[in-house]
Amino acid sequence: MRKLFGTDGIRAVAGQSPLDRKTIFAIGVALAHSLKKQSPTPRVVLGMDTRESSPWIAATLAQGLRTGGAEAASAGVIPTPGIAYLTRTHGFAAGVVISASHNPWQDNGIKIFGPDGYKLADAVELQMEAEIFEQLAVAQTPAADADALPAVVSSYRADYIGSLRGNVPDLRLDGKTVVLDCANGAASAIAPELFASFGGQLILTHCEPNGKNINEHCGALHAEVVAKEVLTHHADLGITLDGDADRALFADGNGAVVNGDAVLLIAARDLQASKQLHSSLVVATTMSNMGLEAALSRSGIRMARASVGDKYVLEEMQRSHAILGGEQSGHILFLDRSTTGDGLLTALVLLDVVQRAQQSLAALHQDLKVFPQVIVNVRVREKKPLDSLPAVVSSIRAAEEELHGKGRVVVRYSGTEALARVMIEAESEAAMQRHATRIADAIRNELGV
């Protein structure tokens, strides 16, 4: 069982274990040793988001890589998918992103991509963990060395921007007004130049990072903010990204939030119409609404469900040879275009569909009838197996028996935070709220902080 790596790399409060200087250095050494099994002089590209801790974490990791026999290059502040792209196209042995995605500024994280641009396999992470703990037992905490981080190679960012534009060569936004919320994160370094060539009016918001304002009352966690901006500016639509820009949510011209389920529906129908949707199949997750499955079915499209986490969506897509998959939260995977979720790519693809369809964003998903859904997050002190807690098992079973055929129950732990998530979906809103409260209370009584 992995102790450091979660479903999206290593994540913690910056400066605290496992993101203290000693452990970060050990991670760099272990990664270098792992890569040297394939190459005598492996090269690793580093990128980061806008948190104030990102530079010293990247520098410490670079120290560890150098000590372990690897070379580091830097792309500076860049979205997570930008590093996946650069790793795959520039011949790097690995790519590392310093980011905690949608988490608050005090947190940070380390995500690692292999040479193919995909996140590391669980088996590789387990092998690295073993060496990391060995290193921690014998190594000293390295002295801080800001000069350990190589100079930023500016052409890397330009290459990534060019690849995004290449996916929508005919996109024009003339006559359109678009609001883009960069979450004061990594997209702030990319979005102005990327959108400059598409025409139209771009209204950039939350694009002035100061190290402590990433995701703060903005971005994909607060999609209602961009929805209000759309109404204020009488815009055609809004786009909102998370801190590392690997996911995107939207707002239509009516000020309604458009989540990942609706994006999957719109993209799937567009691909199906052009006969590009392999096997007429889309991969979603256990959290995707029953209404999405029904809407896809009306268009002759099947939907498979994976566990929550873009890593697991990807695994199911590869198993079933699907090219489109994603999460309600806005992680969308276009496997014929990218190896990982990319919020900017998702935004450009959606804008391209809207342009070609000559319809509003609202019109393109108007038949998506969403079942009432509630998600209750319960902070927990530990993650005991839920099936070992009798009161929790009993409350879940009662909900499933009552909602059978008329709703769904999903209870799981977050892969990145100390949270249990209770999701109930039902035709009856009263039943939905009642069961969600009952299950959440049972978890809180057993494991609450």
N, C-alpha and C positions, 0 to 999 in steps of 0.2 A: 504493500500500500504506500502511495506517495505521501511524503510528509511536508515537502516544500512546494511542489508544483500543484496548482489547482487546475481547474478546467481552462484557465487562460493565463498560464505562466505562474510566476511567483508574485504575490501582492501583499503588502503590509504597510504600516506606518513608516515613512522614511526615517532612517536612523535607528529603528528598532528591529530586532531580529525578526525575520531573516533578511531585512534590508539594512543591517548595520554594515559598517565598512569591512569588517573582517569576513563576514559571510559573502558579501558581494565580490570581494577579491577571490575568495575560494570558488565562487561560481565561475568567474572568469578563467581561473586555472583549470577547473574541471572541464569546462567547455573546450578550451584549447587542447587538452589531452584527448578528449573524445574525438575532436576533428583531426588530430594528427594520426589517427588510425587509418585515415583515408588519404592524407596529404602531408608531406614533410613540413610545408610552410603554409598552413591554412590562413586565408584572409577572411576577416569578419567585418561587416558593415554595421555601424551603430546609428540609431536614430532616437529621437526623444520627443516628448511633448513639452508643454510650457511650464511645468511645475518648477518651483525654485530649487528643488532637490535633484532635478534631472541631470544637470551638468556634473555635480560631484559623484553621483551614482555612475554615470557613464565613464567618467575619468577613472574611478576605482575599478570598474569592470575592465577597462582597457589595460590597467596595470596588471590585473590578473591574467588577461589574455596574453600579454607580452611575456610575463613570467612563465606561462605555460607553453610558450613557443609559437604563438599565433600573432598575426599582424592585424591591427585595427584601422579601419577607415571610418570617417564620420560624414553623415548626411545632414547633421544638425537637426533642427526642429522639422519634423516631417510626419505625416500620418502613418500609422502602423502599416496599412497596405502598401505604402510607398517603399518601406523596407522589404516587404515580401517581394515586391516587383524587382527592386534593385538586386536582391540576393539571387533571384532566378536568372535575370538577364545579364548581369555583370560578372558572373562566374565566382561569386563569393561562396565560401564553404558554409557560412551561416550568416544570418542577420539577427540583430538584437534590437529590440525596442524598449526604451525606458519610459514606461507609462502605466498609469493605473486606470486608464480608460475613463469611465464615468464617475469614478470615486472622487471624493473631495481632495483638495490640494495637499493636505497633510500626508495622504497615501502616495505610494508609487509602486512600480512593479517592473518585472523583467519578463519579456516575451521573446522566445527564440524561434526562428524559422530555419529550416534546413535548406540545402542548396537548391531544392526544387521549388522553394517558395511556400511550402506548407509548414505548419507548426510541427514541432518535434513529436514523434510517436511516444506513447506512454513508456514503452520499454527503454527508449533512449534516456528519457527523463529519470527513470528509476536508476539506471546505471550512473548517471551524473550525480544523483543524490548521494549514492554510496560514496563516491569520491569526495563530494563536498564535505560530508561529515568526517571523512578521514583527514581532509585538509584542516578542518576546524580544530581537530584534536592536536595538531602539531604546529600549525602556522601561527605567526604573530600578526597582530593588526598592522597593516601597512600604514606608513605615514602618508598624509594627504599630499597629492601631487596633481594640481590642476593642469599642469603641462602634459600629463599623461594622455589627455584626450587629443587626438589628432585634429588638425585644422579641417574645417568643413569644406568638402568638395562641392562647390556650387552647381556643377553640371549634373550632379545626381538629382537634385530637386527639379531641374529643367527637364531631365529625361522622364521623370515620373509625370510631370505636367503634360509633356508631349504624348505619353502613352494614354492618358485620360482623354485628351482631345482626339486621339486617333480612333477611339471607340465610337465617337459621334461626329464623324467628319462633316456632316451636313447640318448640324444643329445651328439654328439661328433663333435668337430671342427678340428680334426686332419687334417693337410695339408691345412687348411684354414687360411687366414689372415683377421682379422676383426679390423676395426678402431671404437673406441667408444668415443664419445664426451660427457662428463658428465656435461657440461655447468657450471663447477665450482660450482655445486649445490649439492643437497642431495644425488644424486647417487654416488658422490665421496667417500662416506663412505661405500658404498655397493658393487660397481661394481668389484673392484679388487678381493675380496674374492669370489663373486658369480661366476665369470668367470674362476677362477683358476682351477676348476675341469673339465672343458669341453675340455681341450687340445687346440691345434692350437696356433696361434700367435695373441695375443691381443695387440693392440696399443692404449693405453689410452691417450686421449688429454683433455685439460681443466678440469683437475682433481686435481687442487691445489687451493682450495678456500681460499680467504683472507678476506672475509667479504664484499668486495666491487666489486668483479669481476664476480659475478653470472650473467649469461646470456650475459656477455659483449663480443660482437662480436663472439659469440659461441652458441652452443646449437640449439634447434629446431627452434628458430627464425631466425637462420642463417645457414640453412641446406647446403648452398653452401660451407660452410667452411669444413664440413666433406667430401663433395663430392670431393673437391680438395685434401684432405688428402688421400682419397682412390686412386686417380691417382698417387699421389706422392709415396705412399708405394706399388703400384701395388697390392692393397688389393682386396679381393673378394667382400666385401661390407662394408658399414659404417653404424653406428647407431648414432643418435644424440638425446639427451633428453632435456627436459626443466628443469628449476630450481628445481622443486619439483618432477621431474621424473614420472609424471603421464601421459605423452605422449611421443611418439617417432616418428621421421621421419628417413628415410633411404637414402642411396646412393648405386646404383648398381656398378658393376665392371667397367662400362663405365664412371663413374663419373656423372651419371644423378640422380637427386633428386627423391626419391620415396615417395609420400605423403600418407596420410591416405586413400584416395580413392583406390589407388593401393593395399594397405595393406588389406583393406576390401575385395577387389576382390580376392586376393590370399587366404586369410583365408576362405572366403565363399566357394570357389571352393573346398578347401581341406576338409572342413566339409561336404559339399554336397556329395563328393565322398565317404566318410565313413558313409553316412546316419545319420549324427549327426546334420545337420542344420534344426532345427525345422521349419516346414511349408515352407521350402525353402525360408526363409525370412531374409533380412538384413535391419537394420534401419540405414539410413544415415541422413544428414541434408539438409536444403534448400541450403547450400553452396556447396554440393557435385556436381561434374560435371555431365552433361548429359551423357557423355561417360561412366561413371560407370554404370548408369542404363542400358544402351544398352549392355554393356559387360556382366553384370549379367544376363540379359534377355536371351542372347545367351546360357547361361549355365542352363537355366530353373530356375533361382532364381529371386524372386520378391524383389523390393526395396521400402520401405516406407520412407518418409521424416519427420523429426521432426524439431522443431525450433533449432537454434544454441545454443550449450551449452550441455555438457555431462549430465547434470541434466535432460534435456528435452529428450535427446536420451534415457536415462534410463527409463523415464516415458513411452515412446512409446514402448520400448522393453518389459516392464512389462505388458503393456496393450495388446500387440499382442503376448506375449509369445515367443519373439525372444531371441536367445542366443548370437547373434553377432550384434554389432552396433558400430557406431563411427563417427568421424569427419575428414574432410580433413586435419585439423591441427595436427592429430596424436593421438587424444584421441580415443582409441579403447577399447570397452567393450566386454569381454568374460564372460558372466554372469554365465556360468557353472564353471568358475574358479575363478572369483573375483567379488566383489560388486562395483568396481569403475575402471576407467581407470588406467592402470599400464604400464608405458613405458618399464620397464625391462621385464615384462611378455610378452608384445607385441613383444619385440625383440627376446626373447627366442622361442616363438611360431613361429615367422617367420623363424628363423634359423633352427628350427626343420622341417618346411615344405620344406625349400630349401634342407636340408640334405636328407629327405625321397624321394623327387621328383627327386633328382640327376640332378637338373637343376640350372642354374644361376638365381639370383633374376631378372635380366632383362628379361629372357625368360618367367618367370612365369606371367608377366603382359604385354607382348609385344602387345597383341591385344587390349589393352585399348587405344582407340582413344579419346584423350582429346579435347573437344571443346575449342577454345580460350576463356580465361576468364581474366577479370581484376577486381581488388578490389582497390577502392580508399577510403582512410580513411580521414575523415574531422573532425578536432578537433572542438568541440562545447562548448559553454558557458553554455548551458542548454539543456535538452532533452524534448522539446515540442513534442506533438504527431505529427508525420509527416503528417498525413491527415488533420491537421489544418493549413498547410502552402500551400496556393494555388499554388505558383510557383513550389514548390517541387512536388505536386500532378500532376500538368500539365506536368512536364518534365518526371515523371515516366510513366504517361499514354501514352505519345508520344512514349516512348521507347517500352512499351509493345505492342502497336498497330503495330509498324514497325517490331518487332521481333517475333510476334505471330507464334508459331510453329517452329521457327528457332533460338530460344534463350530464355534466362530467365533474369529476373530483380529481384534482392533482395536488398532491402534497409532497414537497421535496425540500432539500436543503439547497441554499445558494452555493454555487461552486467557488465564489469569490469573497463572500462575506459570512459573518456568523449569524445567519438568518435562516429560519424555516419559512417557506412560502406556501401559503394555502390558497389554491385557486378553485373557485366554484363557478360553474357555468350552468344556467338553468333557465327554463321558460318562465318559472315563477321567481320573481325577484325576492319575495318574502322568504321562500324556502332557501334561496341562494344565501341571503344574509344570515339566516338562522344557522345554517350548517357551517358557514365560514366562521362565524363567531364561536360556535361550539367546538370546532376542531382547533381553532387558534387558542382558545382558553385551555383546552386539554394539553396542548404543547407547552403553553406558558406555565401551567401548573407543574409540569414535569421538568422543564429545561430552562425556563425563563430566567433572565438576569435581574 
